[in-house]
Amino acid sequence: DVKVTQSSRYLVKRTGEKVFLECVQDMDHENMFWYRQDPGLGLRLIYFSYDVKMKEKGDIPEGYSVSREKKERFSLILESASTNQTSMYLCASSFEQGVYSYEQYFGPGTRLTVT
Amino acid sequence: SQQGEEDPQALSIQEGENATMNCSYKTSINNLQWYRQNSGRGLVHLILIRSNEREKHSGRLRVTLDTSKKSSSLLITASRAADTASYFCATERQGAQKLVFGQGTRLTINP
């Protein structure tokens, strides 16, 4: 079974802190994604990556950066956390073959609270 | 902007009944996917249907896709209490290898 793990289930940080959210997948997937989920807004894509050291902006990249130094690991960085970044953060990965895309496998989520 | 819009936003039925959820979208797609999310957890993939397919089945799940109407439906037959969850449709637009999620349908199965 594909497993996507996230470093923390719950995290509390203070405004202005630098925050690292880690995601690891064990299925050698090419694609990895970071989403945030908020009530009434659904899932919104922050950043995604097709390959090591590659990254693409999603729909809401402002205030975030990412790092993918190894294929299995995709990190989301909040450079200076703000209260409006309080949210559930979900990481996902997927296999890719040519022009065909496949389903995404999600981690359990990290509920981040910024105070 | 949201590509997929689910309808209804919330649905409550009795155990054993069938549940139908709908999804509409606006642009041409490569595929449409349905996911389930139990409260406070990550999403679990249910079914992927490609743009050249019209219907797919998986156990008690049946998904249809009508590209002329830009809509899809998810049918869960013989519902169980364990089906209580939020259900999301997600579309992959042509030329883009990323998904756009709708806001979901909250399904409650009453015993």
Contacts between the chains, C-beta under 8 A, distances in Angstrom:
chain1	res1	chain2	res2	distance
A	4	B	42	7.6
A	31	B	97	7.2
A	33	B	98	7.3
A	35	B	101	7.9
A	40	B	103	6.9
A	41	B	103	7.1
A	42	B	2	6.6
A	42	B	88	7.1
A	42	B	101	5.1
A	42	B	102	6.1
A	42	B	103	4.0
A	42	B	104	6.2
A	43	B	43	7.7
A	43	B	88	7.1
A	43	B	90	8.0
A	43	B	101	4.1
A	44	B	101	7.9
A	45	B	98	5.9
A	45	B	99	7.6
A	45	B	100	7.6
A	48	B	98	5.8
A	50	B	97	7.4
A	56	B	98	7.9
A	58	B	98	6.9
A	88	B	40	7.9
A	90	B	42	5.9
A	90	B	43	7.0
A	92	B	43	7.6
A	96	B	97	7.0
A	101	B	30	6.4
A	101	B	31	6.5
A	101	B	92	5.5
A	101	B	97	5.6
A	102	B	48	7.1
A	103	B	33	6.1
A	103	B	45	3.9
A	103	B	48	5.3
A	104	B	33	7.8
A	104	B	43	7.7
A	104	B	45	6.6
A	104	B	99	6.6
A	105	B	45	6.9
A	106	B	35	7.9
A	106	B	42	3.7
A	106	B	43	4.4
A	106	B	44	7.2
A	107	B	42	5.4
A	108	B	41	5.9
A	108	B	42	4.8
A	109	B	40	7.4
A	109	B	41	6.6
A	109	B	42	5.2
A	111	B	40	7.6
